[in-house]
């Protein structure tokens, strides 16, 4: 049994087809600033490196840093 924590940054973009496209980055740095992320997302949009099925990335939709804690209450016996 163990407690584990996980931290990710989820960058969500708007697409030309009116949908969203998200990139999840594990273990973002602790002092991550909004301006840094916005600049990186704008570079991703301008580069056209991602082309989801719903069309090209057209803008920034959302930026979240998500922390989760998992308390594993049961570990199955090892065989």
BELPE-V318047 format. One record per residue. N is the residue number from 1. RES is the residue in one letter. PHI is phi as a letter, one per 30 degrees, with the letter a starting at -180 (999 if undefined). D_CENTER is the distance of its C-alpha to the mean C-alpha in whole Angstrom. Layout:
n = (N,N)
res = (RES,RES)
phi = (PHI,PHI)
d_center = (D_CENTER,D_CENTER)
//
This chain:
n = (1,2,3,4,5,6,7,8,9,10,11,12,13,14,15,16,17,18,19,20,21,22,23,24,25,26,27,28,29,30,31,32,33,34,35,36,37,38,39,40,41,42,43,44,45,46,47,48,49,50,51,52,53,54,55,56,57,58,59,60,61,62,63,64,65,66,67,68,69,70,71,72,73,74,75,76,77,78,79)
res = (X,X,X,X,X,X,X,X,X,X,X,X,X,X,X,X,X,X,X,X,X,X,X,X,X,X,X,X,X,X,X,X,X,X,X,X,X,X,X,X,X,X,X,X,X,X,X,X,X,X,X,X,X,X,X,X,X,X,X,X,X,X,X,X,X,X,X,X,X,X,X,X,X,X,X,X,X,X,X)
phi = (999,a,c,b,b,b,b,b,c,c,c,c,c,d,c,d,d,i,c,b,b,c,c,c,c,d,h,d,d,d,c,e,c,e,d,d,d,d,d,d,d,d,d,d,d,d,d,i,d,c,b,d,d,d,j,d,d,c,a,d,c,a,b,b,c,c,c,b,b,c,c,d,d,b,c,d,d,d,d)
d_center = (28,25,22,19,16,12,10,6,4,2,4,7,10,14,16,20,20,19,16,12,10,6,4,2,5,7,10,9,13,15,16,13,15,14,16,14,11,13,15,13,11,15,16,13,15,18,18,18,16,14,17,15,18,18,19,18,15,17,15,12,12,10,8,7,8,9,12,13,17,19,22,24,27,29,29,31,34,34,36)
//
